[in-house]
Amino acid sequence: EIVMTQSPATLSVSPGERATLSCRASQSVSSNLAWYQQKPGQAPRLLIYGASTRATGIPARFTGSGSGTEFTLTISSLQSEDFAVYYCQQYNNWPQTFGGGTKVEIK
Amino acid sequence: QITLKESGPTLVKPTQTLTLTCTFSGFSLSTSGVGVGWIRQPPGKALEWLALIYWDDNKRYSPSLKSRLTITKDTSKNQVVLTMTNMDPVDTATYYCAHGQIQPSPWFDWGQGTLVTVSS
């Protein structure tokens, strides 16, 4: 099973600042990596798939990059609605696996 | 517009069998390449993928839970059913169903989730 490790666990950022979230896979997952956003009491929402493709309706301030084992999600200028928990997921190998999440909180 | 909704009991006793139904609209499970899966999330914890069924009835299960899970589909009703046997308090979680495509694929659309508590 591929282990997905996200860092940091919590990221404190001021509105308008840039946020950089990391995700590492225990072995290569090619570009089969997705990012999801989850707000309290809500289901996860797909942000990025294929490591760098924004899902439908996702603002351009969300950028995904990386391949193989190292991936990054960058939020260029944090808006109030972006404070949430973010999960990465590999879907290259069975079983699919998720990271432990990064909570982006208001500084 | 794609929507999915989970339904089932909110409380089950230890050792009982859980049956959850995902009712969806906006796509068909008879369309080539379509899949529906289940993911769960214990309170305050991360997401865990459980099972997946494709349009052609091909199925995939989490290895750690495979012996306890069964996933089936009813294409005519636009439903997918997940059963989990021998429920334990550690299975307390919000259970989500989600829509994807033939692997490799992320989960494009999610249901709102249903919280299942396992307690005597």
Interface residues (C-beta under 8 A of the other chain):
Chain A: E1 N32 A34 Y36 Q42 A43 P44 R45 L46 Y49 A55 Y87 Q89 Y91 N92 W94 P95 Q96 T97 F98 G99 G100 G101
Chain B: A46 L47 E48 W49 R60 S62 P63 S64 Y96 Q103 P104 S105 P106 W107 F108 D109 W110 G111 Q112 G113
